[in-house]
Amino acid sequence: MNPERSVTEVLDSILVSDSHMDGLSLSKLMALLQEKGPFLFIIILCTPFLLPLSIPGVSLPFGLMIIYLCFGIISKRDVKFPRRLSNHTIKSKHIIRLMKGVIKIFRKIERWTSPRLEFLAIHRISLTINGLVILFCAIVLMVPVPIPLGNALPAYAMLFLSIGFLQRDGVMIILGYILTLISATYFVAIAILGVNSVMLFV
């Protein structure tokens, strides 16, 4: 796959092909998305946490799935889901609806992102660092502390980092680093001062 192809171009090419006519398994979908797949899945997994309130019972399984995707990013290897999950087939009508929704969202994203400071998105060392930062955010996401912004801060950090890679936009990645630092500071403050003390400043 040409790494310079945008997310919308990749998804459009899948839609116009006949690869999804009989449905798509997760393994085949990942193969079609290639290097963009893990980051797109991370964005989808982050979506439930973009509200300020914590969502009980969801952060652990979603966080573990993001960590699993991160290992593929860091090791530069194709992500292979467990066989039962990998062979799960998504019906063609659901694939079409999902991709059209993602295309619609990314066409809006493309209006305010552009290839900038691309070395932060495409360099091998940068890719490893971004994978490690997302891994850290996923761990923070799973911390069982029911506080405002407890899930939202690391989720937005992962969102910006993933968009930065997909759009080759280093500015978005820098914003992801800043949000990661804020998330880490927030949780360290809670660990040192306690929840009630920190809530006085939120």
Secondary structure, DSSP 8 states (H G I E B T S, - for coil): --TTS-HHHHHHHHHHSSTTTT-EEHHHHHHHHGGGHHHHHHHHHHGGG-SSS--TTTHHHHHHHHHHHHHHHHHT------HHHHT-EE-HHHHHHHHHHHHHHHHHHTTS---BSTHHHHSHHHHHHHHHHHHHHHHHHT-----TTTTHHHHHHHHHHHHHHHTTBHHHHHHHHHHHHHHHHHHHHHHHH-HHHHHTT-
